[in-house]
Amino acid sequence: MRFILTALIFLAGLFDLFLALTFLIGPADAGRGLGVAAIAQIGTSTIRADFTSFFGVAAFCMMWGAWRRNGDLLLVPTLLFGVSFLGRAVDLAVSGAYPGWPFAMTVEAFHVVLLGTAWRLLPHHRIEEIAG
């Protein structure tokens, strides 16, 4: 079970790493794919910086946590995707439905459930153990 769980996390991390690289290399095209358009150079810079950091940090923590079988490293991407899911839920309540919202929320919910389950099953490494 743990092997399958860590393999799924590693594969999801690779997917997120691919997204991060896509936003780094071609922010305008990648942004348009998510319905985000830059109207000026600062917009392109923001897409490049923010989306790359979101998916890149999530991917790094997921892949490193899966590789090291360290549940604590999975808390960061769990929070990132959890807050994203919450933001979409608020937007859905305030602004209403839009094409594609179920898919986006499903991807985020999948990450939260997968990472939350892994956090419960994988070992936790205390700071004292690392420092000592």
Buried (B, 14 or more C-beta within 10 A) or exposed (E): EEEEBBEBBBEBBEBBBEBBBBBBEBBBEBBEEEEBEBEEEEBBEBBBEEBBBBBBBBBBBBBBBBEBBBBBBBBBBBBBBBEBBEEBBEEBEEEEEEEEBEEBBEBBBBBBEBBBBBBEEBEEBEEEEEEE
